[in-house]
Amino acid sequence: MNLWCIHGNLQLPSVWNRFDGTLYRSSLVKEKEPLVLHKESLWTQQTYSLDGWASSFLEKVYQKKAPDKPWIMGYSLGGRLALHAVLQQPDLWGGAIVVAAHPGLSDPAQRQAQLKWDEGWAKRFEDEPWEELLQEWDQLSVFGGLRSTIKRNENEFSRGVIARLFTGFSKANQADLTPQLAALKKPPVLYVTGQLDSKYTEIGSTLAAQNPLIQHISIPNACHRVPWENTAEFVKTIQYFINTVHSDN
């Protein structure tokens, strides 16, 4: 079974490497079939609109024909992109795992403020000292004061692409997906947050309350970057969800 993994901003596809061989189509059978992880890169695409990216990505997914429906998993920005891919083609997916991703802003003033904030970071990432930027970035309240456990070497990133990710994929350019998610009929969705991430834990609880197809799990000893801050519990949670979906089908 194919699992498409979409990383967040200031990350590389390799952040998913630690999950190779840890997730299975079902962990309840004797002969366990490992999931095939497809680690999508946001550093090589040609479009910087959320819907445009989803359309291009879906074409790629359709080309990977398999007997089982594919699954999708995205973190933060990658989670927002995953939501767009799911909502564009809900029948395609067997399940979706969304980690600490914002469904979108409905208030015009908030959208305007968000765009200004993203444009500010975009400009700074074009030319300010790399390590100083990362230190300030990690001090944002959403990360709970926890520095990233994944190394981010400047020579592995394109500063120009970082800037375009901030502006093109800004929440200011994203529709509020909440009504669509409330009405979603398929696939099953697991929304994962860290217990220390109060903002996104509240978002997850709200989404789950609006649609029984959406489950929300809050993982202890983790903040926004939950897959890398409590990997063991994250894997356990994801595997249980996959087992449940397959047993229900």
N, C-alpha and C positions, 0 to 999 in steps of 0.2 A: 504494500500500500504506500502511495506517495504522500508525503507531508511537505508542503511548500512553506518555507520559513522566511520571514521578511524582517530584517533587522531595523533598528531605529537610527536616528541621526547620530553622527559621531561614532558609528559602529561599522564594522565590516561583516560580510557574510560569515566569516570564520568564528564569530561569537557563538554560532550554533554548533561548532565542532564537538563541544563537550557532550552533546546529546546524541551523537552517533552511537548506535548500538544500545541505547538505553530505553527506547520506546518500541513497543510491539503492536502488531495488529490486534493481538489479545495476549495478555500475560497469564491467562487462565488455562491455556492448553499446554500440553507437554512439549510439542514442537513449536516453539515460539518463532514467529516470522517478524524480523526487525522491520521497522518502517524505513522507507527510502527517503532520506531528507534531501530536498532540493533547496539549496541556500541561495535565494534570490539576492542579487546585488542592486542597490540603488545608485551605484556609482557609474553605471554604463548606459542608463536609459536615455532616450531622446526627448522625452516629454516631461514637463514639470507641472502638469495639471493632474489632480487626483483622479478624475474620471478618465482622462486620457491614459494615464498610467495603467489603470485597472483594465481598460480595453486591450492594451498591448500585452499586459501580463496574461490575461485570459486566453489570448491566442496561443501563447507559449504553453499554457497548461493543457489546452485541448490537443496539442501535438504529442503530448506524453500519454498515449492511450494505455489503459490498464484495466483489468477486470473489475477492480474496486474503484469506487469514487475517490477522488483525491481529497485530502484534508489541507487545511491552511492554518498557519500560526504566525502571528505578528506581534511585535513588541513596540509600544509607544507610537511613533510615526508609522512603523511597519504595521501596527495594529489598526491604525486608521486606514491605511491602504488596503489591508485585508478586509475591513468592513466594506469598503467600496467594491472590492472584487466579489464578495459574498452577495451584496445587494444587487449588483448588476446581473449575476447569474446564480441565484440561490439553488437551482436544481442541480448544478454541477457538483456541489460539494457534499461530502459525507459528514463533515463536521468542521467547526471552526474554533480556534483557541485564540482569544484576544487578550493581550496582556497590557493593562494600564494604558488604554487608548481612549482618547476623547471622542465622543460621538458628534461633537460640533457645537457651535455657538449660535444662538437664535437672536441675541440682542445686538443691534447694529453698533451701539457704542462699544460693546465688548469686542466686536469684530474689528473695529477701527483701532482700538487699543492693542489688540493682538497683532495686527499687521505692523504697527509702529514698533512694537517690541521685537518682532521677527526681523524686520528690516534693520533694526539697530544691531542685533547679533550677526546678521548676514554681513553687514559692513565691517564689523570688528573682526570676523573670522577671515576676511580677505587679507588683512595685513598686520594685525596685532600679534605680539609674541605668543606662541602656541601654548607653552606650559602655563603661562599666566591666565590665558583664556580658559583652559581646562580647569584650572584651580577655581576660578570664579564660577564656571559652569557647574561644577560639582557642589558648590555651596548653595545652589538654588534650593529653596525650601522643599520642592517636590522630591529631592533626593535624600532628605532627612539628614544632611550633613555627611553622608557616606560617599567616599571617593570611589570611582569605578574600579572594579577588580580586574577589568580588561585593559591591557596596555593600549594606548592610542598614540602610535608613533606618527609624527607629522608627515614623514615621507611616504606613508601608506595612504594618505588622503589627498584629495584635490580641494584646495580652499575655494576655488570657484564653484565647484559642485556643492560644497557645504552651503555656500551663500544661496545658491539656487534652491536647495532643499528647504532652507528656512523660509524663503519668500514664496516659491511656487507651491509648496505643500503646506503653507501656513493654514492654521485653523480659520484664519480670516477668509481664505478662499475655499473653505469646505462648507457645504450645506449642513444644516443641523439634521443628522441622521436619526435622531431619536424617534420621530413618528414612524419611519420605515422599520426601525428595529422593533418597535412595539407591535407592528403588524406582521413581522416575519413568520412564515410558516415552516420554513426549512432553510438551512440545516440546523441541527442543535448547535448551540454556541456556549462555550465556557469562557467567562470573563474572569480573569485572574488578577488579583492585586496583592501587594504586601500589606500586612496589618499596620505597618508604620506609615503607610501612604494614605493618609486620611482623605485627601481630595478624591483620589481615584477609587478608593474603597466605597465612598459615598456614591460615586457615579455607578459603580458596579451594582450596588444594592438597588439603586433606582431603576436601572435597566432590567434587572431580574424581576423586580416587582411589577413591571409593565408587561412582561411576556414570559410565560412558563417555559418556553423553549430556551430561554437564556438562564444559565446557572451562573452564580457568582461565588467564587471561593477566595477567601482572604488568607494568605499564608503567613504564619508567624515568622518573626526574626528576619523580616525583609521589608524594604521600602519600595521605591518605584522600579528598580532594576531587579525585580524578584527572581527571574530565572537564574541569575548569576549570584544572588545574595543568599539564596537558600535552594540550591540546585536539587538536593535530595528530595525535599518536600515538594518542589515544583514537579519533578519527574513523577513522583508518586501520585500527585493530584491529576496530572495529565493522563497518566496511564489508567487510572480509575475511570476517568471520563470516557476514554476511548473504549474500555471494556464495557461500560454501561451502555454506550450507544450501540455497539455491535450486538450486545445481548438483547437489547430492545428490538433490534431489527431481525 
